[in-house]
């Protein structure tokens, strides 16, 4: 049985982010990511990478071939349009955003006014823990009782560093947030 997983902000080959994350260099970070990914992802699994494969370079795309499973990229702010054709040599697809079983997959977290329309927002972009919860949305987005709709527990940050460089399933994300599986 295949599993769908999520991760973002790989930043392959990016020296500055590797050092920021505690590595001596980007090669160490990339090797660890490949190792952790391949211990987690099976050949038949599909992983959505929610942006920032590298830092505006295509030189390290070849490392994507070392990652198990099928891969679809939701483009991030450091994924350049002119590199998409080359990126498609290493992944199964590229998108700007994806609606996956009621979850919206984006690189940057969506605005709370939009989060209420989804089961959740699986994103990356923020390289540190940042709870985008309990934001009160605009009065133009009222629930059936004319109260602002809450966005509580709608955001799932899958920045590679924050998830231990292991792509996460929906169940993994719910377990981390709630301590038990509540994804159905």
Backbone as JSON, one array per atom type, in Angstrom:
{
  "sequence": "XXXXXXXXXXXXXXXXXXXXXXXXXXXXXXXXXXXXXXXXXXXXXXXXXXXXXXXXXXXXXXXXXXXXXXXXXXXXXXXXXXXXXXXXXXXXXXXXXXXXXXXXXXXXXXXXXXXXXXXXXXXXXXXXXXXXXXXXXXXXXXXXXXXXXXXXXXXXXXXXXXXXXXXXXXXXXXXXXXXXXXXX",
  "N": [[0.85, -1.19, 0.0], [0.57, 2.19, -0.85], [1.71, 5.32, 0.49], [0.85, 8.72, 1.05], [2.84, 11.54, 1.41], [4.35, 14.5, 2.96], [6.54, 17.29, 2.72], [8.71, 20.13, 2.97], [10.79, 22.92, 1.93], [13.45, 21.91, 1.33], [15.89, 22.9, 0.48], [18.23, 22.06, -0.94], [21.71, 21.9, -1.34], [22.15, 24.43, -0.27], [24.14, 26.46, 1.4], [23.97, 28.49, 3.47], [21.44, 28.11, 4.73], [21.8, 25.51, 5.63], [23.83, 25.83, 7.54], [22.48, 27.52, 9.29], [20.62, 25.7, 10.2], [22.2, 24.1, 11.74], [24.12, 22.46, 10.61], [27.43, 21.65, 9.36], [27.89, 22.09, 6.69], [26.26, 22.26, 3.44], [26.34, 19.81, 2.09], [26.45, 17.86, 4.14], [23.93, 18.27, 5.31], [22.27, 17.63, 3.11], [22.95, 14.92, 2.62], [22.05, 13.77, 5.02], [19.31, 14.34, 4.84], [18.63, 12.81, 2.56], [19.17, 10.24, 3.52], [17.34, 10.06, 5.76], [14.9, 10.49, 4.46], [14.82, 8.26, 2.71], [14.66, 6.2, 4.53], [12.13, 6.48, 5.35], [10.28, 6.78, 3.23], [8.67, 4.75, 0.89], [9.14, 2.97, -2.23], [6.76, 3.07, -3.76], [5.38, 5.18, -2.64], [3.99, 8.52, -2.61], [5.29, 11.71, -2.51], [4.61, 15.0, -1.66], [6.36, 17.86, -2.23], [6.5, 20.8, -0.72], [7.63, 23.24, -1.86], [10.65, 25.25, -2.32], [13.0, 23.71, -3.26], [15.69, 24.12, -3.79], [17.94, 26.88, -3.54], [17.14, 28.96, -5.54], [18.57, 27.81, -7.66], [19.41, 25.32, -10.07], [21.3, 23.4, -9.91], [21.5, 21.35, -7.97], [19.36, 19.66, -8.4], [19.65, 17.05, -9.31], [19.93, 15.48, -7.05], [17.4, 14.86, -6.27], [16.78, 12.53, -7.58], [17.87, 10.64, -5.94], [16.12, 10.28, -3.93], [13.63, 8.25, -2.57], [10.55, 7.0, -4.01], [7.66, 8.59, -5.61], [7.43, 12.02, -6.68], [5.93, 15.18, -6.26], [6.07, 18.59, -6.85], [5.15, 21.51, -5.19], [5.49, 24.66, -6.05], [7.82, 26.93, -4.54], [8.87, 30.11, -3.08], [11.57, 30.25, -3.7], [11.92, 28.67, -5.88], [12.56, 28.77, -9.16], [10.81, 29.93, -12.05], [12.01, 29.62, -14.58], [13.46, 27.31, -14.22], [11.76, 25.16, -14.12], [11.34, 23.34, -16.25], [13.71, 21.79, -16.22], [13.5, 20.8, -13.6], [11.33, 19.09, -13.89], [12.55, 16.9, -15.0], [13.25, 15.38, -12.87], [11.13, 15.02, -11.13], [7.64, 14.07, -10.7], [5.67, 15.9, -11.21], [4.63, 19.37, -11.19], [3.26, 22.11, -9.44], [1.3, 25.04, -8.54], [-0.34, 25.21, -6.35], [-2.12, 22.74, -4.47], [-5.1, 20.93, -4.04], [-5.66, 18.58, -1.79], [-7.53, 16.04, -0.82], [-9.21, 17.79, 0.62], [-7.38, 19.3, 2.01], [-5.31, 22.14, 1.61], [-2.43, 22.47, -0.22], [0.35, 24.39, -0.07], [3.19, 26.56, -0.55], [3.78, 28.9, 0.97], [2.06, 29.76, 3.95], [-1.5, 29.95, 3.77], [-3.82, 32.72, 3.84], [-5.7, 33.37, 6.81], [-8.42, 33.93, 6.27], [-8.94, 32.31, 4.14], [-8.24, 29.78, 5.03], [-10.31, 28.66, 6.51], [-11.91, 27.36, 4.7], [-10.88, 24.92, 4.17], [-9.79, 21.64, 5.25], [-7.33, 21.85, 6.3], [-4.13, 23.53, 6.07], [-1.33, 22.55, 4.53], [1.89, 23.4, 4.61], [5.1, 25.07, 4.14], [7.81, 27.09, 4.24], [8.05, 28.76, 6.61], [10.68, 28.76, 8.7], [10.85, 28.06, 11.34], [9.19, 27.12, 14.38], [5.93, 28.21, 14.26], [2.99, 29.11, 15.29], [0.14, 29.42, 13.64], [-2.44, 29.9, 14.63], [-5.81, 30.19, 15.92], [-6.56, 32.61, 14.78], [-8.59, 35.31, 14.18], [-10.87, 35.7, 11.67], [-11.81, 37.96, 9.0], [-14.79, 40.0, 9.23], [-16.36, 39.6, 7.02], [-16.34, 36.97, 6.56], [-18.18, 35.06, 8.0], [-19.4, 32.54, 10.25], [-22.18, 30.18, 10.42], [-23.53, 31.12, 12.66], [-23.05, 33.77, 12.62], [-20.57, 34.48, 13.62], [-17.07, 35.16, 13.64], [-15.22, 32.82, 11.74], [-13.14, 30.37, 13.14], [-9.62, 29.55, 12.78], [-8.41, 27.54, 14.04], [-6.1, 25.0, 14.58], [-5.54, 24.5, 11.87], [-3.22, 24.73, 10.41], [-0.32, 23.16, 9.16], [2.95, 22.83, 9.4], [5.52, 21.76, 7.42], [8.25, 22.12, 7.13], [11.44, 20.96, 6.28], [13.49, 20.75, 8.25], [12.03, 21.03, 10.62], [10.49, 18.73, 10.66], [12.25, 16.71, 11.06], [13.58, 15.99, 8.74], [12.16, 14.02, 7.5], [9.67, 13.03, 5.35], [6.21, 13.54, 6.01], [3.17, 11.81, 6.76], [-0.41, 12.34, 6.5], [-1.54, 11.28, 8.82], [0.74, 11.27, 10.47], [1.07, 14.03, 10.77], [-1.28, 14.77, 12.14], [-0.94, 13.24, 14.45], [1.32, 14.49, 15.57], [0.27, 17.02, 16.1], [-2.05, 16.6, 17.67], [-1.62, 14.37, 19.23], [-2.88, 12.04, 18.71], [-4.34, 10.04, 16.1], [-6.45, 11.74, 13.96], [-7.31, 12.1, 11.41], [-9.31, 11.31, 9.61]],
  "CA": [[0.0, 0.0, 0.0], [1.37, 3.42, -0.91], [1.38, 6.38, 1.44], [1.1, 10.08, 0.58], [3.61, 12.25, 2.43], [4.54, 15.93, 2.73], [7.73, 17.93, 3.26], [9.04, 21.34, 2.21], [12.03, 23.66, 2.25], [14.62, 21.03, 1.33], [17.05, 23.78, 0.31], [19.38, 21.27, -1.33], [22.89, 22.67, -1.76], [22.11, 25.81, 0.25], [25.09, 26.53, 2.53], [23.53, 29.36, 4.56], [20.36, 27.49, 5.5], [22.38, 24.34, 6.3], [24.53, 26.32, 8.74], [21.41, 27.99, 10.17], [19.98, 24.51, 10.76], [23.15, 23.41, 12.61], [25.05, 21.6, 9.86], [28.69, 22.3, 8.98], [27.79, 22.48, 5.29], [25.06, 21.79, 2.75], [26.48, 18.39, 1.76], [26.04, 17.08, 5.32], [22.47, 18.38, 5.41], [21.66, 16.9, 2.0], [23.15, 13.49, 2.86], [21.15, 13.37, 6.1], [17.96, 14.38, 4.29], [18.46, 11.65, 1.68], [19.12, 9.07, 4.41], [16.09, 10.05, 6.52], [13.82, 10.34, 3.48], [14.78, 6.89, 2.2], [14.24, 5.31, 5.62], [10.72, 6.76, 5.62], [9.46, 6.73, 2.02], [8.77, 3.54, 0.07], [9.2, 3.18, -3.68], [5.42, 3.39, -4.31], [4.82, 6.36, -1.97], [3.99, 9.83, -3.28], [5.62, 12.81, -1.6], [4.46, 16.37, -2.13], [7.39, 18.75, -1.7], [5.84, 22.1, -0.78], [8.47, 24.38, -2.19], [12.05, 25.53, -2.01], [13.87, 22.56, -3.5], [17.04, 24.66, -3.64], [17.91, 28.34, -3.34], [17.17, 29.62, -6.84], [19.54, 27.17, -8.54], [19.0, 23.98, -10.48], [22.49, 22.54, -9.86], [21.33, 20.22, -7.05], [18.16, 18.9, -8.7], [19.99, 15.65, -9.5], [19.79, 14.79, -5.77], [16.02, 14.38, -6.17], [16.77, 11.14, -8.06], [18.33, 9.78, -4.85], [15.02, 10.21, -2.97], [12.67, 7.2, -2.9], [9.16, 7.32, -4.28], [7.25, 9.59, -6.6], [7.5, 13.35, -6.09], [5.27, 16.31, -6.91], [6.53, 19.84, -6.23], [4.36, 22.73, -5.13], [6.58, 25.63, -6.14], [8.04, 27.89, -3.46], [9.39, 31.4, -3.48], [12.94, 30.12, -4.2], [11.9, 27.8, -7.05], [12.43, 29.7, -10.29], [10.01, 29.51, -13.2], [12.88, 29.19, -15.69], [14.05, 26.0, -13.9], [10.71, 24.14, -14.04], [11.56, 22.3, -17.27], [14.76, 20.91, -15.7], [12.95, 20.16, -12.42], [10.46, 18.01, -14.35], [13.38, 15.73, -15.3], [13.5, 14.67, -11.62], [9.9, 14.86, -10.36], [6.49, 13.63, -11.48], [4.78, 17.0, -11.51], [4.87, 20.67, -10.56], [2.01, 22.88, -9.32], [1.36, 26.25, -7.73], [-1.05, 24.81, -5.14], [-2.83, 21.48, -4.71], [-6.15, 20.56, -3.1], [-5.51, 17.16, -1.55], [-8.51, 15.53, 0.14], [-9.72, 18.88, 1.46], [-6.25, 20.1, 2.51], [-4.67, 22.95, 0.58], [-0.98, 22.38, -0.15], [0.98, 25.61, -0.57], [4.49, 26.78, 0.07], [3.56, 29.91, 2.0], [0.75, 29.54, 4.56], [-2.57, 30.78, 3.2], [-4.43, 33.69, 4.74], [-6.75, 32.77, 7.64], [-9.74, 34.04, 5.64], [-9.08, 31.18, 3.21], [-8.0, 28.51, 5.74], [-11.56, 28.1, 6.99], [-12.56, 26.59, 3.65], [-10.14, 23.67, 4.01], [-9.52, 20.85, 6.46], [-6.07, 22.36, 6.81], [-3.15, 24.05, 5.12], [-0.02, 21.94, 4.66], [2.79, 24.41, 4.04], [6.46, 25.12, 4.7], [8.21, 28.49, 4.19], [8.45, 29.31, 7.9], [11.76, 27.86, 9.12], [10.83, 27.89, 12.79], [7.83, 26.87, 14.83], [5.12, 29.42, 14.23], [1.61, 28.68, 15.37], [-0.79, 30.33, 12.96], [-3.71, 29.38, 15.13], [-6.75, 31.06, 16.6], [-6.64, 33.92, 14.13], [-9.99, 35.66, 13.89], [-10.94, 36.15, 10.29], [-12.58, 39.15, 8.69], [-16.24, 39.93, 9.42], [-17.03, 39.17, 5.8], [-16.32, 35.5, 6.56], [-18.84, 34.67, 9.24], [-19.98, 31.2, 10.24], [-23.65, 30.17, 10.4], [-24.03, 31.88, 13.8], [-22.56, 35.13, 12.42], [-19.34, 34.7, 14.37], [-15.9, 34.89, 12.78], [-14.83, 31.41, 11.72], [-11.78, 30.18, 13.64], [-8.68, 28.77, 11.98], [-7.74, 26.7, 15.02], [-5.54, 23.71, 14.16], [-5.64, 24.36, 10.42], [-1.91, 24.88, 9.77], [0.64, 22.08, 9.36], [4.24, 23.27, 8.84], [6.34, 20.6, 7.12], [9.63, 22.51, 6.85], [12.26, 19.75, 6.43], [14.19, 20.75, 9.54], [11.05, 20.88, 11.7], [9.94, 17.37, 10.66], [13.35, 15.76, 11.14], [13.99, 15.63, 7.38], [11.38, 12.85, 7.1], [8.33, 13.38, 4.87], [5.15, 13.19, 6.97], [1.84, 11.48, 6.25], [-1.48, 13.08, 7.19], [-1.63, 10.73, 10.17], [1.9, 11.79, 11.22], [0.82, 15.44, 11.1], [-2.3, 14.81, 13.19], [-0.32, 12.72, 15.68], [2.19, 15.53, 16.11], [-0.53, 18.15, 16.57], [-3.07, 16.24, 18.64], [-1.22, 13.22, 20.03], [-3.59, 10.85, 18.24], [-4.77, 10.17, 14.72], [-7.8, 12.27, 13.78], [-7.3, 12.61, 10.05], [-10.45, 10.9, 8.79]],
  "C": [[0.89, 1.25, 0.0], [0.83, 4.45, 0.09], [1.68, 7.72, 0.78], [1.76, 10.84, 1.73], [3.88, 13.69, 1.98], [5.82, 16.41, 3.4], [7.99, 19.17, 2.43], [10.36, 21.92, 2.65], [13.22, 22.72, 2.37], [15.89, 21.86, 1.28], [18.32, 22.98, 0.03], [20.51, 22.18, -1.8], [22.99, 24.07, -1.2], [22.94, 25.9, 1.54], [24.53, 27.32, 3.72], [22.42, 28.71, 5.4], [20.87, 26.25, 6.24], [23.07, 24.77, 7.59], [23.5, 26.83, 9.76], [20.73, 26.82, 10.89], [20.94, 23.68, 11.62], [24.12, 22.47, 11.93], [26.34, 22.37, 9.58], [28.64, 22.8, 7.54], [26.56, 21.84, 4.65], [25.15, 20.31, 2.4], [26.05, 17.5, 2.93], [24.52, 17.08, 5.46], [21.8, 17.52, 4.34], [21.78, 15.39, 2.18], [22.2, 12.98, 3.95], [19.71, 13.34, 5.61], [17.7, 13.15, 3.43], [18.33, 10.38, 2.52], [17.78, 8.97, 5.14], [14.89, 9.83, 5.61], [13.69, 8.88, 3.09], [14.48, 5.86, 3.27], [12.74, 5.43, 5.88], [9.83, 6.44, 4.42], [9.73, 5.45, 1.24], [8.72, 3.9, -1.42], [7.86, 3.62, -4.27], [4.8, 4.63, -3.71], [4.89, 7.59, -2.87], [4.3, 10.89, -2.22], [5.39, 14.13, -2.31], [5.54, 17.19, -1.44], [6.83, 20.16, -1.85], [6.86, 23.24, -0.8], [9.88, 24.39, -1.65], [12.92, 24.28, -2.06], [15.32, 22.98, -3.26], [16.91, 26.14, -3.28], [18.17, 29.0, -4.69], [18.27, 29.12, -7.75], [19.03, 25.79, -8.89], [20.14, 22.97, -10.37], [22.3, 21.29, -9.01], [20.07, 19.41, -7.3], [18.44, 17.41, -8.84], [19.83, 14.84, -8.2], [18.36, 14.27, -5.57], [15.9, 12.93, -6.66], [17.2, 10.16, -6.97], [17.24, 9.59, -3.79], [13.98, 9.2, -3.43], [11.29, 7.77, -3.22], [8.94, 8.33, -5.39], [7.2, 10.95, -5.91], [6.74, 14.35, -6.94], [5.68, 17.55, -6.13], [5.45, 20.91, -6.32], [5.41, 23.84, -5.04], [6.61, 26.61, -4.96], [8.64, 29.18, -3.98], [10.84, 31.34, -3.98], [13.05, 29.12, -5.34], [11.59, 28.67, -8.27], [11.66, 29.1, -11.46], [10.89, 28.96, -14.31], [13.52, 27.83, -15.44], [13.03, 24.87, -13.9], [10.95, 23.01, -15.04], [12.63, 21.3, -16.79], [14.26, 20.15, -14.47], [12.08, 18.96, -12.81], [11.23, 16.78, -14.81], [13.53, 14.84, -14.07], [12.26, 14.42, -10.77], [8.75, 14.51, -11.3], [5.52, 14.75, -11.85], [5.14, 18.24, -10.73], [3.55, 21.42, -10.55], [2.26, 24.14, -8.5], [0.71, 26.03, -6.37], [-1.82, 23.55, -5.49], [-3.91, 21.34, -3.63], [-6.07, 19.05, -2.97], [-6.46, 16.73, -0.43], [-8.99, 16.59, 1.13], [-8.64, 19.71, 2.14], [-5.69, 20.9, 1.35], [-3.16, 22.89, 0.82], [-0.4, 23.61, -0.82], [2.37, 25.71, 0.02], [4.34, 27.75, 1.25], [2.19, 29.63, 2.63], [-0.31, 30.47, 3.96], [-3.14, 31.7, 4.28], [-5.54, 33.01, 5.54], [-8.15, 32.87, 7.04], [-9.99, 32.87, 4.69], [-8.97, 29.84, 3.93], [-9.3, 27.85, 6.19], [-12.26, 27.23, 5.96], [-11.92, 25.22, 3.42], [-10.04, 22.94, 5.34], [-8.23, 21.33, 7.11], [-5.2, 22.85, 5.69], [-1.8, 23.4, 5.44], [0.94, 22.84, 3.89], [4.19, 24.23, 4.59], [6.79, 26.6, 4.89], [8.71, 29.06, 5.52], [9.44, 28.32, 8.52], [11.86, 27.69, 10.63], [9.38, 27.61, 13.18], [7.07, 28.18, 14.87], [3.67, 28.96, 14.2], [0.7, 29.75, 14.76], [-2.21, 29.95, 13.36], [-4.53, 30.47, 15.81], [-6.76, 32.49, 16.06], [-8.1, 34.17, 13.82], [-10.03, 36.26, 12.5], [-11.87, 37.35, 10.14], [-14.08, 38.94, 8.89], [-16.99, 39.47, 8.17], [-17.04, 37.65, 5.67], [-16.89, 35.0, 7.88], [-19.38, 33.24, 9.13], [-21.5, 31.31, 10.32], [-24.27, 30.95, 11.56], [-23.57, 33.34, 13.77], [-21.39, 35.48, 13.33], [-18.17, 34.48, 13.42], [-15.5, 33.42, 12.88], [-13.39, 31.26, 12.2], [-10.92, 29.38, 12.68], [-7.9, 27.82, 12.87], [-7.35, 25.35, 14.43], [-5.64, 23.48, 12.65], [-4.27, 24.34, 9.73], [-0.96, 23.76, 10.17], [1.94, 22.45, 8.64], [5.14, 22.05, 8.66], [7.74, 20.99, 6.63], [10.52, 21.3, 7.18], [12.93, 19.66, 7.8], [13.22, 20.45, 10.69], [10.46, 19.48, 11.78], [11.05, 16.32, 10.64], [13.81, 15.22, 9.8], [13.29, 14.36, 6.88], [10.01, 13.31, 6.61], [7.26, 12.78, 5.79], [3.85, 12.83, 6.25], [0.81, 12.36, 6.97], [-1.59, 12.59, 8.63], [-0.47, 11.21, 11.04], [1.63, 13.23, 11.68], [-0.22, 15.57, 12.22], [-1.75, 14.28, 14.51], [0.54, 13.78, 16.34], [1.38, 16.67, 16.73], [-1.45, 17.79, 17.74], [-2.67, 15.09, 19.57], [-1.97, 11.95, 19.67], [-4.05, 11.11, 16.82], [-6.22, 10.63, 14.68], [-8.0, 12.73, 12.34], [-8.52, 12.27, 9.22], [-11.53, 11.94, 8.77]]
}
